[in-house]
Amino acid sequence: MIEWLWLLLPIAAATGWLSAWHQERQRSKNTFWSPDYLKGLNYLLNEEPDKAIDIFIKLIEVDSDTVETHLALGVLFRRRGEVNRAIRIHQNLIARPALHPHQRSNAMFELAEDYRCAGLLDRAEQLFQELVASSTHQVLALHQLLEIYQQEQDWEKAINTAQQLTNASSEARHVDIAQYYCEQAEYYRKQGQNNAALNTIQYALKIDSNCVRASLLEGQLALVRHDQEGAILAFQRIEQQNPDYLTEVIEPLQICYQTLGRQNEFVLYLLHILKHYGGIRPMLVLTEIVKQEEGEQQAVDFIVKEMHKRPSLQGLDHLLDMALFNVDNITRNHLLLLKDLMTQFLKNKPAYKCRHCGFTARKLHWQCPSCKQWSTLKPIQGIDSE
């Protein structure tokens, strides 16, 4: 008798599987190919999306298995710029009491995205915070909250959210957090709250010791206090942080050393920078110093020598300026024409380039306007420099 029971077990299993398969097939057929579903698709094809939405909402009430289709439909409307229709679909999904918790969280996330795209940032923020608190879509929700706080320039919330994101995903966000502190410091400085600005800068350097922007701000605040020694220390720190940005401190350092009457130290520093890192800015400043102290011919000899080492359009433009004062009228006219052509060529030439997306700009942006990455725009070096 027992042997017969063992023989019946595979037959029972196969019968159960076939029965389940048949039911699933029938359910799929009834759901996805029902007349109402086809009618909804027809409305979409005939550019009548509101009627289509009404049909699909009724289908949800009948069978919750169509939820994924409705989610996809809402995303499609949002990408087409029809955010109000996307909101309507996702709101109705969330309103269904029988919705599975995972499907509800998906619908909440999409609705929050709808609100963000519609500019309803307070509503989007509330939904994203709920998702973070419930640990569903936590990392994605934190990313979206970070975007909102950057857009609103709420740097305190941005700092807290970035720290949460670091803990939740192990993503390295120290560069971004330091930039948020710098944004706060910029705000305090504009309000005349220099002590608060300085304290915030120290937070930035504690989070990211290589934050060039924090050192620049610290040096600028030192200049406001007439603390040239402190400014020099802050500005020269940039060589260890990121020498690509040394061109940003040449002018303020020159002011510091001139105020202190230590021009020779500044010349030695420029020679050090030129030897180890190059750059058109230190070369041009040194050329002017040589011109003032040793004369026109020595300055020309110096810039020609440096141009052989590191060709630069800006250097050539400067050399033309010097040559124009030492030629006869005929040659001068030719040089003036060349000078005008060079000026036009350099007029709109970018000075900075994003190392992440390639965006170029005439002035320094700490956050790339194109890819939104922080600290990725750097001075362009070489023949196309500055």
C-alpha positions as CSV (number, residue, x, y, z in Angstrom):
1,M,0.0,0.0,0.0
2,I,2.8,2.4,0.9
3,E,4.5,1.7,-2.5
4,W,1.3,2.8,-4.3
5,L,1.3,6.1,-2.3
6,W,4.9,6.8,-3.3
7,L,3.9,6.4,-7.0
8,L,1.0,8.8,-6.6
9,L,3.1,11.6,-5.2
10,P,4.7,12.7,-8.5
11,I,1.2,12.5,-10.2
12,A,-0.3,14.7,-7.5
13,A,2.6,17.3,-7.9
14,A,2.3,17.4,-11.6
15,T,-1.5,17.8,-11.4
16,G,-1.1,20.7,-8.9
17,W,1.5,22.4,-11.2
18,L,-0.8,22.1,-14.2
19,S,-3.7,23.5,-12.3
20,A,-1.7,26.5,-11.1
21,W,-0.3,27.1,-14.6
22,H,-3.8,27.0,-16.1
23,Q,-5.2,29.4,-13.4
24,E,-2.3,31.8,-14.0
25,R,-2.7,31.7,-17.7
26,Q,-6.5,32.3,-17.4
27,R,-5.9,35.2,-15.0
28,S,-3.3,36.8,-17.3
29,K,-5.6,36.4,-20.2
30,N,-8.5,38.0,-18.3
31,T,-6.3,40.9,-17.0
32,F,-4.1,42.0,-19.8
33,W,-6.3,41.2,-22.8
34,S,-9.7,42.2,-21.4
35,P,-11.9,44.5,-23.5
36,D,-11.4,47.4,-21.0
37,Y,-7.7,47.1,-21.2
38,L,-7.7,47.1,-25.0
39,K,-10.1,50.1,-24.9
40,G,-7.6,51.9,-22.7
41,L,-4.8,51.2,-25.1
42,N,-7.0,52.5,-27.9
43,Y,-7.6,55.7,-26.1
44,L,-3.8,56.2,-25.7
45,L,-3.2,55.5,-29.4
46,N,-5.9,58.1,-30.3
47,E,-4.3,60.8,-28.1
48,E,-7.0,60.7,-25.5
49,P,-4.9,60.0,-22.4
50,D,-7.5,61.2,-19.8
51,K,-10.1,58.6,-21.0
52,A,-7.3,56.0,-21.0
53,I,-6.5,56.9,-17.4
54,D,-10.1,56.5,-16.3
55,I,-10.1,53.0,-17.9
56,F,-6.9,51.9,-16.2
57,I,-8.0,53.2,-12.8
58,K,-11.1,51.1,-13.1
59,L,-9.0,48.1,-13.9
60,I,-7.0,48.5,-10.8
61,E,-10.1,48.2,-8.8
62,V,-10.8,44.8,-10.5
63,D,-7.3,43.3,-10.5
64,S,-4.2,44.6,-8.7
65,D,-1.9,42.6,-11.0
66,T,-2.0,45.5,-13.4
67,V,-0.1,47.8,-11.0
68,E,3.3,47.4,-12.7
69,T,1.6,48.4,-16.0
70,H,0.1,51.5,-14.3
71,L,3.5,52.5,-12.8
72,A,5.1,52.3,-16.2
73,L,2.3,54.3,-17.7
74,G,2.7,57.0,-15.1
75,V,6.5,57.2,-15.7
76,L,5.8,57.5,-19.4
77,F,3.5,60.4,-18.9
78,R,6.1,62.1,-16.6
79,R,8.8,61.7,-19.2
80,R,6.5,63.3,-21.8
81,G,6.1,66.3,-19.5
82,E,2.5,65.4,-18.7
83,V,3.2,65.4,-14.9
84,N,-0.5,66.1,-13.9
85,R,-1.6,62.8,-15.5
86,A,1.3,60.9,-13.9
87,I,0.3,62.3,-10.5
88,R,-3.3,61.2,-11.0
89,I,-2.3,57.7,-11.9
90,H,0.2,57.3,-9.0
91,Q,-2.2,58.9,-6.5
92,N,-4.9,56.4,-7.4
93,L,-2.5,53.5,-7.1
94,I,-1.6,54.6,-3.5
95,A,-5.3,54.9,-2.7
96,R,-6.0,51.2,-3.3
97,P,-6.4,49.5,0.1
98,A,-5.4,46.1,-1.2
99,L,-2.1,47.2,-2.7
100,H,0.9,45.2,-1.7
101,P,3.3,47.1,0.6
102,H,6.2,46.8,-2.0
103,Q,3.9,48.1,-4.8
104,R,2.7,50.9,-2.5
105,S,6.3,52.1,-1.9
106,N,7.1,51.9,-5.6
107,A,4.0,54.1,-6.3
108,M,5.0,56.5,-3.5
109,F,8.5,56.9,-5.0
110,E,7.1,57.6,-8.5
111,L,4.6,60.1,-7.0
112,A,7.4,61.9,-5.2
113,E,9.3,62.1,-8.5
114,D,6.1,63.5,-10.1
115,Y,5.9,66.2,-7.5
116,R,9.6,67.0,-7.9
117,C,9.3,67.4,-11.6
118,A,6.2,69.6,-11.1
119,G,8.2,71.9,-8.8
120,L,6.1,70.8,-5.7
121,L,9.2,70.3,-3.7
122,D,7.6,70.3,-0.3
123,R,5.3,67.4,-1.2
124,A,8.2,65.5,-2.9
125,E,10.3,66.0,0.2
126,Q,7.6,64.7,2.5
127,L,7.2,61.5,0.5
128,F,10.9,60.9,0.1
129,Q,11.3,61.3,3.9
130,E,8.6,58.8,4.5
131,L,10.4,56.3,2.2
132,V,13.7,56.9,4.1
133,A,12.0,56.4,7.4
134,S,10.4,53.1,6.2
135,S,13.8,51.9,4.8
136,T,12.1,51.3,1.4
137,H,14.0,52.8,-1.5
138,Q,16.1,54.5,1.2
139,V,19.2,55.2,-0.9
140,L,17.3,56.4,-3.9
141,A,15.1,58.6,-1.7
142,L,18.2,60.1,0.0
143,H,19.7,60.9,-3.5
144,Q,16.5,62.7,-4.5
145,L,16.3,64.6,-1.2
146,L,19.9,65.7,-1.7
147,E,18.9,67.1,-5.2
148,I,16.0,69.0,-3.6
149,Y,18.1,70.5,-0.8
150,Q,20.8,71.6,-3.3
151,Q,18.1,73.2,-5.5
152,E,16.6,75.0,-2.5
153,Q,20.2,75.9,-1.2
154,D,19.2,74.4,2.2
155,W,22.8,73.5,3.0
156,E,22.2,72.3,6.6
157,K,19.7,69.7,5.4
158,A,22.0,68.8,2.5
159,I,24.9,68.1,4.9
160,N,22.7,65.9,7.1
161,T,21.2,64.0,4.1
162,A,24.7,63.4,2.6
163,Q,25.9,62.0,5.9
164,Q,22.8,59.7,6.0
165,L,23.6,58.6,2.5
166,T,27.2,57.8,3.5
167,N,25.9,55.6,6.3
168,A,23.2,53.9,4.2
169,S,25.3,53.2,1.1
170,S,29.0,53.6,2.1
171,E,29.3,56.2,-0.7
172,A,32.2,58.7,-0.2
173,R,30.4,62.0,0.1
174,H,33.1,64.0,1.9
175,V,33.9,66.2,-1.1
176,D,30.2,67.2,-1.5
177,I,29.8,67.8,2.2
178,A,32.8,70.1,2.3
179,Q,31.3,72.1,-0.6
180,Y,28.0,72.4,1.3
181,Y,30.0,73.9,4.3
182,C,31.7,76.3,1.9
183,E,28.3,77.4,0.5
184,Q,27.3,78.1,4.1
185,A,30.5,80.0,4.7
186,E,29.9,82.1,1.5
187,Y,26.5,83.0,2.9
188,Y,27.9,84.0,6.3
189,R,30.6,86.1,4.6
190,K,28.0,88.0,2.6
191,Q,26.1,88.7,5.8
192,G,29.2,90.1,7.4
193,Q,29.3,87.1,9.9
194,N,33.0,86.4,9.4
195,N,33.5,84.4,12.6
196,A,30.7,82.1,11.6
197,A,32.1,81.8,8.1
198,L,35.6,80.9,9.5
199,N,34.1,78.2,11.8
200,T,32.2,76.7,8.9
201,I,35.4,76.7,6.8
202,Q,37.1,74.7,9.5
203,Y,34.3,72.1,9.4
204,A,34.8,71.9,5.6
205,L,38.6,71.3,6.0
206,K,37.9,68.7,8.8
207,I,35.6,66.8,6.4
208,D,37.9,67.2,3.4
209,S,41.4,68.3,4.1
210,N,42.0,68.8,0.3
211,C,39.1,71.2,-0.1
212,V,40.7,74.0,-2.2
213,R,37.7,76.2,-1.9
214,A,37.8,76.2,1.9
215,S,41.5,77.4,1.8
216,L,40.6,80.2,-0.7
217,L,37.8,81.4,1.5
218,E,40.0,81.2,4.6
219,G,42.6,83.3,2.8
220,Q,40.1,85.9,1.7
221,L,38.7,86.2,5.2
222,A,42.3,86.7,6.5
223,L,42.7,89.5,4.0
224,V,39.6,91.2,5.3
225,R,41.2,91.1,8.8
226,H,44.4,92.5,7.3
227,D,46.1,89.3,8.4
228,Q,48.5,88.9,5.4
229,E,50.5,86.1,7.1
230,G,47.4,84.0,7.7
231,A,46.3,84.6,4.1
232,I,49.6,83.4,2.8
233,L,49.5,80.2,4.8
234,A,45.9,79.5,3.6
235,F,46.7,80.3,-0.1
236,Q,50.0,78.3,-0.1
237,R,48.2,75.3,1.4
238,I,46.5,74.8,-2.0
239,E,49.8,73.5,-3.5
240,Q,49.4,70.4,-1.3
241,Q,45.7,70.2,-1.8
242,N,45.5,70.5,-5.6
243,P,48.1,72.4,-7.6
244,D,45.8,72.6,-10.5
245,Y,44.2,75.6,-8.7
246,L,47.4,77.5,-8.0
247,T,46.5,80.0,-10.7
248,E,43.6,81.2,-8.4
249,V,46.0,82.4,-5.7
250,I,48.7,84.2,-7.7
251,E,47.0,87.6,-7.6
252,P,46.0,87.6,-3.8
253,L,49.4,86.3,-2.9
254,Q,51.0,89.1,-4.8
255,I,48.9,91.6,-2.8
256,C,50.0,89.9,0.5
257,Y,53.7,90.0,-0.3
258,Q,53.6,93.5,-1.6
259,T,51.8,94.7,1.5
260,L,54.4,93.1,3.7
261,G,57.3,94.4,1.5
262,R,58.5,90.9,0.7
263,Q,58.6,91.0,-3.1
264,N,61.7,88.8,-3.3
265,E,59.9,86.0,-1.5
266,F,57.0,86.2,-3.9
267,V,59.4,86.0,-6.9
268,L,61.0,82.9,-5.4
269,Y,57.6,81.3,-4.9
270,L,56.5,82.1,-8.5
271,L,59.8,80.5,-9.8
272,H,59.0,77.4,-7.7
273,I,55.5,77.2,-9.1
274,L,56.7,77.7,-12.6
275,K,59.4,75.1,-12.3
276,H,57.2,72.4,-10.8
277,Y,53.8,73.0,-12.3
278,G,54.1,75.5,-15.1
279,G,51.1,77.7,-15.9
280,I,50.6,80.9,-17.8
281,R,49.6,83.1,-14.9
282,P,52.9,82.8,-12.9
283,M,54.9,83.3,-16.1
284,L,53.0,86.5,-17.0
285,V,53.3,87.9,-13.5
286,L,57.0,87.1,-13.4
287,T,57.4,88.8,-16.8
288,E,55.9,92.0,-15.5
289,I,58.1,91.9,-12.4
290,V,61.2,91.4,-14.6
291,K,60.1,94.3,-16.8
292,Q,59.7,96.6,-13.8
293,E,63.0,95.7,-12.1
294,E,65.3,94.9,-15.1
295,G,63.8,96.4,-18.2
296,E,61.9,95.6,-21.3
297,Q,64.5,93.5,-23.1
298,Q,65.1,91.3,-20.1
299,A,61.3,90.7,-19.8
300,V,61.1,89.8,-23.5
301,D,64.0,87.4,-23.2
302,F,62.4,85.8,-20.2
303,I,59.0,85.3,-21.7
304,V,60.5,83.9,-25.0
305,K,62.6,81.4,-23.0
306,E,59.5,80.3,-21.1
307,M,57.4,80.1,-24.3
308,H,59.9,77.7,-25.7
309,K,59.4,75.4,-22.7
310,R,55.6,75.8,-22.5
311,P,53.8,77.2,-25.6
312,S,50.8,79.3,-24.7
313,L,48.4,81.5,-26.7
314,Q,48.0,83.9,-23.7
315,G,51.8,84.1,-23.5
316,L,52.0,84.9,-27.3
317,D,49.4,87.6,-26.8
318,H,51.4,89.2,-24.0
319,L,54.5,89.0,-26.1
320,L,52.7,90.9,-28.9
321,D,51.8,93.6,-26.5
322,M,55.4,94.1,-25.6
323,A,56.6,94.0,-29.2
324,L,54.1,96.7,-30.3
325,F,56.0,99.3,-28.3
326,N,59.4,98.7,-30.1
327,V,58.7,98.6,-33.8
328,D,58.3,101.0,-36.7
329,N,54.9,102.0,-38.1
330,I,54.8,99.4,-41.0
331,T,55.7,96.5,-38.8
332,R,53.5,97.9,-36.0
333,N,50.4,97.8,-38.4
334,H,51.1,94.1,-39.1
335,L,51.5,93.3,-35.4
336,L,48.3,95.2,-34.6
337,L,46.4,93.1,-37.1
338,L,47.9,90.0,-35.5
339,K,47.1,91.3,-32.1
340,D,43.4,92.0,-33.0
341,L,43.1,88.5,-34.4
342,M,44.6,87.0,-31.3
343,T,42.3,89.1,-29.0
344,Q,39.2,87.9,-30.9
345,F,40.4,84.3,-30.8
346,L,40.9,84.5,-27.0
347,K,37.9,86.6,-26.2
348,N,35.5,83.7,-25.7
349,K,38.0,81.0,-25.0
350,P,37.1,78.9,-21.9
351,A,39.4,79.0,-19.0
352,Y,38.0,76.1,-17.1
353,K,36.9,72.5,-18.0
354,C,34.9,69.9,-16.1
355,R,37.0,66.7,-15.6
356,H,33.7,64.7,-15.3
357,C,31.6,65.8,-18.3
358,G,33.8,68.2,-20.4
359,F,31.7,71.3,-19.7
360,T,33.8,74.5,-20.3
361,A,33.4,78.0,-18.8
362,R,35.1,81.4,-18.6
363,K,34.8,81.5,-14.8
364,L,35.3,79.0,-12.0
365,H,32.2,77.1,-10.9
366,W,32.5,74.9,-7.8
367,Q,29.5,72.9,-8.9
368,C,29.5,72.0,-12.6
369,P,26.3,73.6,-14.2
370,S,26.1,70.6,-16.6
371,C,26.7,67.4,-14.6
372,K,26.1,68.9,-11.1
373,Q,29.3,67.4,-9.8
374,W,31.3,69.3,-7.2
375,S,35.0,70.4,-7.5
376,T,35.3,69.0,-11.1
377,L,36.0,72.3,-13.0
378,K,39.7,73.0,-13.2
379,P,41.8,75.6,-15.0
380,I,42.8,74.5,-18.6
381,Q,46.5,74.1,-18.9
382,G,48.9,74.0,-21.9
383,I,48.5,75.6,-25.3
384,D,44.8,76.3,-24.7
385,S,45.4,77.5,-21.1
386,E,43.4,80.3,-19.4
